[in-house]
Amino acid sequence: MKYSKIKNNKITAISALKRGNSAPQLVVVAPSGSGKSTLIYLLLNHRLIPFMKIGIGEKSQTTIIPCEFIFDERIEDEGSFAIKIVKKDYASKKVHMTVLSILMDLFGKNDCDTEETMDAFDDKFEQIIEPEGAMYHLGQIKDELSMEELKESLVPILDYMVDNDFRTKVRKRRDELKSKKVKLVEVRELIFEEMFEEMSEEIKGGYIRWLDNIGLVIEGRLCDSIGDELFSENMIQYSLDGGDDGKKILSVLFDPNAPYSLLIDHISVASRPRGELIEMAQEKHKGLPFRFCIRDTMGMTQKGIEAKDVSDALEIALNCKVDTILFLMSLEERDDTLTECCKVLREKREELKKKSNLDTTVYLLFTKADRIVENLINKKNEGGLYIDQTTYDNNINAVIEDIKAMMDKYSDMIPKEEVGWLSMRYLKDSYILKSLTDESLRRNFEPEGLFEKIVDFSMKTLKSTLPKGVTDPLFVTALEPDMPAVQVSVDSMKISAIIDEMQYALSEDVSTVNGYVITDKTPRLHGRSVYCYWNNLMVGLGHTTRASVYGNFSINMKGLLKRMLTAYIESFKTLHDNCAVTFTADNLSDDELLKAVESLTKNDNIEAGMNPALGDRNIALQRLYEFYVNYFMDPARFALVVERVAYDMSYGNPELKQKLTAIYNGTLGYDGAMRKLQYSFQDFFGSEDFRRILIEELDSVMTDMVNKAFIVI
């Protein structure tokens, strides 16, 4: 069925949000200042833009709530949007880590004296409110957070340290560790953390109340600003023409300096994309509605660009159920840095393909071409006081050749068709545009150049998700249009023995358990190590320590789950051989199911060779089963299943996430929290909850993948 025949099939923004998982999924990854948020800004339609303060980070690292934007041209009203926030427990330990680090440092530098430490503390309050690295922002609620109350709450903590021989304990421990040639500051931190965890809740009570009050202030402000219904994590649709509510919601949630990152896990928004994008997509891809989901994930945000971060950034992107990764790098970075990053990018992709059968497309887009042109023009200016249009006219060709040479060098490491460059700052009468006569080059400095790439990326991504031999998604009329057309179900009883073996290996096999549980034999862990581990766990990375005084560990929970899933469910054949998977289509009528199966299999006679007594529907379901068995038998397809389920079983599942977060936030201590956290993994792996959630995640992941082939109408 051609899209042109159903052009009046409009959907609401809330329907688009509910159907977001079936759209092509692009994840944007970039170092701070590369234009990640600016890219999103340029895709939004003109009605929404004035109320959303995004794309203004400029290396000030302000955008710290991950967001996903579902763009769908079938949303008719540009002023209509649907939104959902997903909350998390107040991340008190982010603030606590800042306070603790400052307090330990000042206490040591001020001869372990309470009064002198507190005198020096005045100058550090701003650092607590707005820490380096933009881990959070509290500037907007600064007036509601009393520095005097914080200082008063810290006095009994420091007095306890003094009264309980802090300096003596430091000297004694340093003498014990002399053979390790440890630094005094490390020993001070070790003893400070030990004593902080040992002291009574009564001593710490004032500080805990001050810390908890931040969460209450943020929660109160957020609830008052967005309303109870949206605050309760419901999907809500708004219209900019329906009063001020919609405008306020966007202004509140997309204020990059707001404190809400400590309470919001992520935000999902569905809207109509910019009109120019739709026109271009309709011209290039007639017959298909233009729709895609682009995720503005943390990626390497909050960091500069270093080659070692590139590998982590790709891993983080994979945990967003990504179909395609869009990697941005600014041409303002040093050439040797960009070269090394491209090298690491290529090596990481090869590693993923070789070790995990993962072949996710990565488009590398170099941004800020206008600025590199300006810099190169400046260097070619031969003595004139002013740079004018003539300077550009005389030098633009040589400068463009220099940029092309750079691109060729990078393309030696990355497939040429996956590398592009452009500007994301557009000046209508710029010197650059006036000096360029080649239309194809001009597009690198005009919005159309970006729009072409996004349309191309999204359509190629869509094609890559389709089963072999299927060139376009199928239009189907569903009984419940916001529900999947086809559902995938795994019968846990059919693979019960396999799950039993996996659970035994994860929860009882000593060699496995010792790899992730922190035992009593392990010395105290550094608070910052635990803090880093937790932040990495949330995005699907592991963490390795190299401490000289503290205990060391190297743990990657997603990596562990991935190894186990691969070992015990080697391929889709394991599920198939045990008759564990069924494909149902209860959301499609008999006629719709028959048409869909005929289109997928390109077979007008699906009854051939089948027992007529089965009935038309059962015959169609059998053919559907056969078709999707072949789909998941592809090692690359099943590798995606394993990749996504491994993350969900190590943190991503909402139920598991809530349980782990409660343990981590349950105490201000880090060492104790880490030990409880890892033992809770052992308990979870051996529980019935593990079996249930594993099956739920297998069902969900495969259902999402299957439904990429359908557009529900």
Residue pairs with C-beta under 8 A, 6 or more apart in sequence:
1 474
1 475
2 287
3 286
3 287
3 288
3 289
3 475
4 286
4 287
6 475
6 713
9 74
9 713
10 74
10 75
10 76
11 19
11 72
11 74
11 75
11 481
12 75
12 80
12 82
12 237
13 75
13 77
13 80
13 81
13 82
13 237
13 270
13 271
13 272
14 82
14 235
14 236
14 237
14 270
15 481
15 482
16 70
16 72
16 74
16 75
16 82
16 270
16 271
16 291
17 70
17 82
17 83
17 84
17 235
17 268
17 269
17 270
18 235
18 482
19 70
19 72
19 482
19 712
20 68
20 70
20 268
20 270
20 293
21 293
21 321
21 704
21 707
22 484
22 704
22 707
22 708
22 710
22 711
22 712
23 70
23 72
23 291
23 292
23 293
24 291
24 292
24 293
24 323
24 324
24 458
24 459
24 461
24 462
24 465
24 708
25 292
25 293
25 295
25 320
25 321
25 322
25 323
25 324
25 461
26 292
26 293
26 294
26 295
26 322
26 323
26 324
26 325
26 326
26 457
26 458
26 461
27 294
27 295
27 297
27 299
27 317
27 320
27 322
27 324
27 325
27 326
28 36
28 39
28 40
28 294
28 295
28 296
28 297
28 299
28 326
28 328
29 36
29 297
29 299
29 300
29 313
29 314
29 316
29 317
29 325
29 326
29 327
29 328
30 36
30 299
30 300
30 301
30 327
30 328
30 329
31 300
31 301
31 303
31 304
31 305
31 309
31 329
31 330
31 333
32 57
32 59
32 61
32 300
32 301
32 302
32 303
32 304
33 57
33 58
33 59
33 330
34 305
34 328
34 329
34 330
34 367
34 368
35 55
35 328
35 330
35 367
35 368
35 424
36 63
36 296
36 299
36 301
36 328
37 54
37 55
37 56
37 57
37 63
37 256
37 296
38 54
38 55
38 424
39 55
39 326
39 328
39 424
39 450
40 54
40 55
40 67
40 69
40 294
40 296
41 49
41 52
41 54
41 55
42 55
42 274
42 424
42 447
42 450
43 69
43 71
43 273
43 274
43 277
43 294
43 454
44 52
44 69
44 271
44 273
44 274
45 78
45 271
45 272
45 273
45 274
45 275
46 78
46 274
46 275
47 78
47 79
47 240
48 78
48 79
48 81
48 240
48 250
48 271
51 240
51 246
51 247
51 250
51 251
51 254
52 250
52 251
52 254
53 251
53 254
53 255
53 256
54 63
54 254
54 256
56 62
56 256
57 63
57 256
60 134
61 133
61 134
61 301
61 302
62 134
62 137
62 256
62 257
63 256
63 296
63 301
64 134
64 135
64 136
64 137
64 256
64 261
64 298
64 301
64 302
65 253
65 260
65 261
65 264
65 266
65 267
66 265
66 266
66 267
66 295
66 296
66 297
66 298
67 266
67 267
67 268
67 269
67 295
67 296
68 266
68 267
68 268
68 269
68 293
68 294
68 295
68 296
69 269
69 270
69 271
69 293
69 294
69 295
69 296
70 268
70 269
70 270
70 271
70 291
70 292
70 293
71 270
71 271
71 272
71 273
71 277
71 290
71 291
71 292
71 293
71 294
72 270
72 271
72 272
72 273
72 289
72 290
72 291
73 272
73 273
73 278
73 281
73 282
73 289
73 290
73 291
74 289
74 291
75 270
75 271
75 272
76 272
77 239
77 241
77 272
78 271
78 272
78 275
79 239
79 240
79 241
79 246
80 237
80 238
80 239
80 240
80 271
80 272
81 237
81 238
81 246
81 250
81 269
81 270
81 271
82 235
82 236
82 237
82 238
82 269
82 270
82 271
83 230
83 235
83 236
83 238
83 249
83 253
83 267
83 268
83 269
83 270
84 230
84 233
84 234
84 235
84 236
84 267
84 268
85 226
85 230
85 231
85 233
85 253
85 264
85 266
85 267
85 268
86 233
86 264
86 265
86 266
86 267
86 268
87 231
87 233
87 263
87 264
87 265
88 263
88 264
88 265
88 657
88 661
89 658
89 661
89 662
89 665
90 212
90 214
90 215
90 218
90 219
90 262
90 263
90 665
91 136
91 261
91 262
91 263
91 665
92 211
92 212
92 214
92 215
92 262
92 665
92 668
93 531
93 534
93 664
93 665
93 668
93 670
94 135
94 136
94 262
95 128
95 136
95 138
95 211
95 214
95 262
96 211
96 668
97 527
97 528
97 531
98 127
98 128
98 131
98 135
99 128
99 150
99 211
100 193
100 196
100 527
101 528
102 121
102 124
102 127
102 128
103 117
103 121
103 154
103 157
103 158
103 192
104 188
104 189
104 192
104 193
106 117
106 120
106 121
106 124
107 117
107 158
107 161
107 188
107 192
108 184
108 185
108 188
109 120
110 116
110 117
110 119
110 120
112 161
112 162
112 166
112 167
113 162
114 155
114 158
114 159
114 162
117 158
118 151
118 154
118 155
118 158
121 151
121 154
122 147
125 147
125 150
128 138
128 150
129 138
129 139
129 142
129 145
130 137
130 138
130 139
133 302
134 302
135 302
136 259
136 261
136 262
137 256
137 257
137 258
137 259
137 261
138 145
138 214
138 259
139 257
140 257
140 258
140 259
141 214
141 217
141 218
141 221
141 259
144 217
145 210
145 213
145 214
145 217
146 210
149 206
149 210
150 207
150 210
152 206
153 206
153 207
153 209
153 210
154 207
156 203
156 206
157 196
157 199
157 203
157 204
157 207
160 195
160 199
160 203
161 192
161 195
164 195
166 191
166 192
166 195
169 191
169 195
170 184
170 187
170 188
170 191
173 187
173 190
173 191
174 182
174 184
174 187
177 187
177 549
180 548
180 549
181 548
182 548
182 549
186 548
186 549
186 550
187 549
189 526
189 527
190 524
190 526
190 549
190 550
193 524
193 526
193 527
193 669
193 670
193 671
194 524
196 204
196 668
196 669
197 668
197 669
197 671
197 672
201 208
204 668
208 668
211 668
214 259
214 262
215 262
215 263
218 259
218 260
218 262
218 263
219 263
221 259
222 231
222 252
222 260
222 263
222 264
223 231
225 248
225 252
226 248
226 249
226 252
226 253
227 245
229 236
230 236
230 249
238 245
238 246
238 249
239 246
240 246
240 247
252 258
253 260
253 264
253 267
272 278
273 290
274 451
276 447
276 448
276 451
277 290
277 451
277 454
277 455
278 290
280 448
280 451
280 452
280 455
281 288
281 290
281 455
281 458
281 459
282 290
284 455
284 456
284 459
285 455
285 459
287 472
288 459
288 462
288 472
288 473
288 711
289 711
290 455
290 458
292 458
292 461
292 462
294 326
295 320
295 322
297 316
297 317
297 320
298 316
298 539
299 313
299 316
299 317
300 309
300 310
300 312
300 313
303 309
305 329
305 330
305 333
305 337
305 341
306 337
306 341
307 337
307 340
307 341
307 343
307 344
308 344
310 341
310 344
310 345
310 348
311 344
311 348
312 541
313 327
314 325
314 327
314 345
314 348
314 349
314 352
314 362
315 539
315 540
315 541
316 539
316 540
316 541
317 325
318 325
318 352
318 358
318 360
318 540
318 643
318 647
319 539
319 540
319 558
319 643
319 644
319 647
319 652
321 644
321 701
321 704
322 360
323 360
323 461
323 464
323 465
323 708
324 360
324 361
324 362
324 363
324 457
324 460
324 461
324 464
325 360
325 361
325 362
325 363
326 362
326 363
326 365
326 457
327 345
327 362
327 363
327 364
327 365
328 365
328 366
328 367
329 338
329 341
329 364
329 365
329 366
329 367
330 366
330 367
330 368
331 338
331 366
331 367
331 368
331 369
331 371
331 372
331 403
331 406
331 421
332 368
332 371
332 372
332 375
335 406
338 366
338 406
338 410
339 409
339 410
342 364
342 410
342 413
342 414
343 413
345 362
345 364
345 413
345 414
346 413
346 414
349 362
352 358
352 359
352 360
353 359
356 562
356 566
356 639
356 642
356 643
357 635
357 636
357 638
357 639
358 636
358 639
358 640
358 643
359 636
360 640
361 418
361 460
361 461
361 464
362 414
362 418
363 418
363 419
363 420
363 453
363 457
364 410
364 414
364 418
364 419
364 420
365 419
365 420
365 421
365 422
365 453
366 407
366 410
366 419
366 420
366 421
366 422
367 421
367 422
367 423
367 424
368 423
368 424
368 425
369 403
369 421
369 422
369 423
369 444
369 445
370 423
370 425
370 427
370 430
370 432
370 445
371 423
371 425
372 403
373 396
373 399
373 400
373 403
373 432
376 395
376 399
376 402
376 403
377 387
377 391
377 392
377 395
377 396
377 399
378 387
380 391
380 395
380 398
380 399
381 387
381 391
381 395
384 391
387 431
388 431
389 431
389 434
389 435
391 431
392 431
392 432
392 434
392 435
393 434
393 435
396 432
396 435
396 436
400 436
400 441
403 421
407 419
407 421
410 419
411 419
420 453
421 444
422 443
422 444
422 445
422 449
422 450
422 453
423 432
423 444
423 445
423 449
424 450
426 445
426 446
426 447
427 433
430 445
432 445
433 442
433 445
433 446
436 442
436 445
443 449
443 452
462 473
462 708
463 471
465 705
465 708
465 709
466 472
466 473
466 708
466 709
467 600
467 627
467 628
467 630
467 631
467 709
468 630
468 631
468 634
469 602
470 600
470 709
473 708
473 709
473 710
473 711
474 596
474 599
474 600
474 709
474 710
474 711
475 710
475 711
475 713
476 485
476 588
476 592
476 595
476 596
476 710
476 711
476 712
476 713
477 588
477 589
477 592
477 712
477 713
478 485
478 587
478 588
478 592
478 712
478 713
479 586
479 587
479 588
479 589
480 587
481 712
481 713
482 712
483 587
483 712
484 587
484 703
484 704
484 706
484 707
484 710
485 585
485 587
485 588
485 596
485 707
485 710
485 712
486 583
486 584
486 585
486 587
486 588
486 624
486 628
486 703
486 706
486 707
486 710
487 583
487 584
487 585
487 586
487 587
487 699
487 703
488 581
488 582
488 583
488 628
488 698
488 699
488 702
488 703
488 706
489 581
489 582
489 583
489 584
489 699
490 575
490 580
490 581
490 695
490 698
490 699
490 702
491 579
491 580
491 581
491 582
492 499
492 691
492 692
492 694
492 695
494 578
494 579
494 580
495 569
495 574
495 575
495 578
495 580
498 568
498 569
498 574
498 578
499 568
499 691
499 694
501 568
502 564
502 565
502 567
502 568
503 685
503 686
503 690
503 691
505 512
505 564
505 567
505 568
506 512
506 513
506 560
506 564
506 682
506 685
506 686
506 690
507 513
507 682
507 683
507 685
507 686
508 686
512 560
513 682
515 555
515 560
516 555
516 557
516 560
516 678
516 681
516 682
517 678
517 679
517 681
517 682
518 525
518 551
518 553
518 674
518 675
518 678
522 551
522 553
523 550
523 551
524 550
524 551
524 671
525 545
525 550
525 551
525 553
525 670
525 671
525 674
526 545
526 547
526 549
526 550
526 670
527 670
527 671
529 543
529 545
529 547
529 550
529 553
529 670
530 670
530 671
530 673
530 674
531 670
532 543
533 543
533 553
533 555
533 674
534 664
534 677
536 542
536 543
537 543
537 557
537 558
537 650
537 651
537 660
538 651
540 558
540 647
540 650
540 651
540 652
541 556
541 558
542 554
542 555
542 556
542 557
542 558
542 559
543 553
543 554
543 555
543 556
544 553
544 554
545 551
545 552
545 553
545 554
546 552
555 678
557 650
557 651
557 681
558 646
558 647
558 650
558 651
559 646
560 650
561 645
561 646
561 647
561 649
561 650
562 642
562 643
562 646
565 642
565 645
565 646
565 649
566 642
568 574
569 575
569 642
571 633
571 635
571 638
572 581
572 629
572 632
572 633
572 637
572 638
572 641
573 633
575 581
576 629
576 633
581 629
581 702
582 625
583 621
583 624
583 625
583 628
583 706
584 621
585 593
585 596
585 620
585 621
585 624
588 596
590 616
590 617
590 620
593 617
593 620
593 621
593 624
594 606
594 616
594 620
596 624
596 710
597 603
597 606
597 620
597 623
597 624
597 627
598 604
598 606
600 624
600 627
600 709
601 623
601 627
603 623
606 619
606 620
606 623
607 616
607 619
610 619
610 622
614 622
628 706
631 637
631 706
632 638
632 641
632 702
637 705
640 701
640 705
641 698
641 701
641 702
641 705
644 697
644 701
645 694
645 697
645 698
645 701
648 656
648 693
648 697
648 701
649 656
649 690
649 693
649 694
649 697
651 657
651 660
653 693
653 696
653 697
655 689
655 693
656 684
656 693
659 680
659 684
660 677
660 680
663 673
663 676
663 677
663 680
664 673
664 677
666 673
666 676
667 673
684 690
